[in-house]
């Protein structure tokens, strides 16, 4: 895999697959069993747990000005995120953070509790945001230097 020759879509897909792998490892180690969806365009879930629960995984850095995670407001993304049993956000950290070797998994408490922002400079009006402080439970912070480094390299966020 040569990141330097990947286009934006390839980077996004690879970053998503990497995040799903990390969450799958977390659930496997928690003895809950996890199966990654074989279809990267699965409209129902990214991961299925042994008990049948469906999980959607989003990967990103937090939006600092709002202390929130966001998803695109596309109809398919909103429906998918509201239908799953668990909406998870996997946060990787920027170079300035003391946790640069780590990733943190957050679970959204209420997929329907969201807000919007209007900031055309950052192009955020097309996103739905979930407040980290009031609507997230931190499931785990895991030291994964290779994964964290790769996530930063694949990031298309500016």
Helices and strands as residue ranges (DSSP letters): G 3-5, H 8-29, E 34-36, E 47-49, E 54-60, E 68-72, H 75-83, E 86-92, E 102-108, G 124-126, E 127-131, H 132-135, E 136-143, H 145-154
